[in-house]
Amino acid sequence: MCAWQCRARPAGRRLRRAGARLCRVPDTAVVVVRCAVTAALASVRPSAAALGNDAKSAATAVRTTRGLLGRQDQALRDKYRARRELAAITSLSRVKKCGRVSTNEGGEVSLHHTPGPEGEPGTAGFGGLATCGSVWACPVCSAKISARRSKDLEQLINWNADRGARSHC
């Protein structure tokens, strides 16, 4: 079983040698390549313009105020970890750069913070980073796109109901 509690299927021969498995991420329509980071994979990682450990440290600083990690926090960490591991072995250049390479000329990355309601921590994120936008290959982009499509579909169903029509879902 993998971190997402699903049955992992063996990957292709080249990926299998690197210890990779194909896994379905819950709440998404994507199958991602999951692997343990080994010395062999570490040599494949792109070295230029990667955020590395600094991004991981910055993200955990906000979450420590909540105490123990909830299921959503752990699922979010799993998606970002899967994207990081996928970047090490994929041949898709946009997926390799997703969340790791700056889109600005000077290589600048901005940090955005939105304060939460009273007593609650807000949300934080990085700006100026490349995104692949792949609903099929990237677990992070897939989750964002799925959430947006879900909101669009909900809006369409509500619009249809306001007209007096019935939805068949």
C-alpha positions in Angstrom: 0.0 0.0 0.0 1.2 3.5 -0.7 0.8 6.8 1.2 -2.6 7.3 -0.3 -3.9 3.9 0.9 -4.4 2.5 -2.6 -3.0 -0.5 -4.3 0.1 0.6 -6.3 0.5 -0.9 -9.7 4.0 -1.7 -11.1 5.4 1.1 -13.4 7.3 0.6 -16.6 10.6 -1.2 -16.8 12.8 2.0 -16.6 10.8 3.4 -13.7 10.6 0.0 -11.9 14.4 0.0 -11.8 14.2 3.3 -9.9 11.7 1.8 -7.5 8.6 3.7 -8.9 5.0 2.7 -8.7 1.8 4.1 -10.3 -0.7 5.2 -7.7 -4.2 6.9 -7.9 -4.4 9.9 -5.7 -7.8 10.1 -3.8 -10.2 12.9 -4.7 -8.4 13.4 -8.1 -8.7 11.8 -11.5 -5.0 11.3 -11.8 -2.6 8.4 -11.6 0.9 9.6 -10.5 4.3 8.0 -10.4 5.3 7.4 -6.8 8.8 6.4 -5.8 11.1 6.4 -2.9 13.9 8.9 -3.3 17.1 7.0 -3.7 20.6 7.9 -4.5 19.9 6.9 -8.1 17.0 9.4 -8.3 18.9 12.1 -6.5 21.3 12.3 -9.5 18.4 12.8 -11.9 16.9 15.8 -10.0 17.3 19.1 -11.8 19.8 21.2 -9.9 19.2 24.6 -11.3 16.4 26.9 -10.1 14.9 24.4 -7.7 13.5 25.7 -4.4 14.7 22.7 -2.4 14.3 22.5 1.4 13.6 26.2 2.0 10.1 26.0 0.6 9.3 23.0 2.8 10.6 24.8 5.9 8.6 28.0 5.1 5.4 26.1 4.6 5.6 24.2 7.9 6.1 27.3 10.0 2.5 28.4 9.4 1.0 25.0 10.1 2.7 24.5 13.5 0.2 26.8 15.2 -2.6 24.2 14.6 -0.9 21.4 16.5 -1.3 18.0 15.0 -1.7 17.6 11.3 -5.2 17.0 10.1 -6.1 14.7 7.2 -6.3 17.6 4.8 -2.9 18.8 5.8 -1.4 15.4 5.3 -3.1 15.0 1.9 -1.7 18.3 0.9 1.8 17.3 2.0 1.4 14.0 0.1 0.5 15.8 -3.2 3.5 18.2 -2.9 5.8 15.2 -2.1 4.4 13.3 -5.1 5.0 16.3 -7.4 8.6 16.6 -6.1 9.3 12.9 -6.6 7.6 12.9 -10.0 9.8 15.9 -11.1 12.9 13.7 -10.6 11.9 11.0 -13.0 9.5 12.5 -15.6 10.4 13.4 -19.1 7.7 16.1 -19.3 9.5 19.5 -19.0 6.5 21.4 -17.7 5.9 18.9 -14.9 9.7 19.0 -14.0 9.4 22.8 -13.6 6.0 22.9 -11.9 6.4 24.8 -8.6 10.2 24.8 -8.8 11.2 27.3 -11.4 10.6 31.1 -11.4 8.7 32.6 -14.3 10.2 36.1 -13.6 13.3 37.3 -15.5 15.3 37.9 -12.3 14.3 34.6 -10.8 12.3 36.4 -8.1 9.6 34.4 -6.2 7.0 36.2 -4.0 5.3 34.9 -0.9 1.6 35.6 -0.5 -0.2 35.5 2.9 -3.9 35.8 3.5 -4.8 36.2 7.2 -7.5 33.8 8.4 -10.5 34.7 10.6 -10.0 35.4 14.3 -7.7 32.8 15.9 -7.2 30.8 12.7 -4.0 30.8 10.7 -4.4 32.1 7.2 -3.2 30.7 3.9 0.1 31.2 2.3 1.6 30.5 -1.1 4.3 31.3 -3.6 3.9 33.5 -6.6 6.0 33.7 -9.7 6.5 30.0 -10.0 5.8 27.9 -13.1 2.8 25.6 -13.1 2.3 22.8 -15.6 -1.5 22.8 -15.6 -1.6 19.1 -16.2 -4.7 17.5 -14.9 -3.3 14.1 -15.8 0.3 14.2 -14.7 0.6 16.6 -11.7 -1.1 15.8 -8.4 -1.0 19.5 -7.3 -2.3 21.0 -10.5 -4.8 18.2 -10.8 -6.3 19.0 -7.4 -6.5 22.7 -8.2 -8.1 22.1 -11.6 -10.6 19.6 -10.2 -11.6 22.0 -7.4 -12.1 24.8 -10.0 -14.1 22.6 -12.3 -16.2 21.4 -9.3 -17.1 25.0 -8.5 -17.9 25.7 -12.1 -20.2 22.7 -12.2 -21.9 23.7 -9.0 -22.5 27.2 -10.3 -24.0 25.7 -13.5 -26.3 23.4 -11.5 -27.5 26.3 -9.3 -28.1 28.4 -12.4 -30.1 25.6 -13.9 -32.2 25.2 -10.7 -32.9 28.9 -10.6 -34.4 28.7 -14.0 -36.8 26.0 -12.7 -35.2 23.1 -14.5 -34.2 19.9 -12.8 -30.8 18.4 -12.8 -30.3 14.7 -13.2 -27.3 14.0 -11.0 
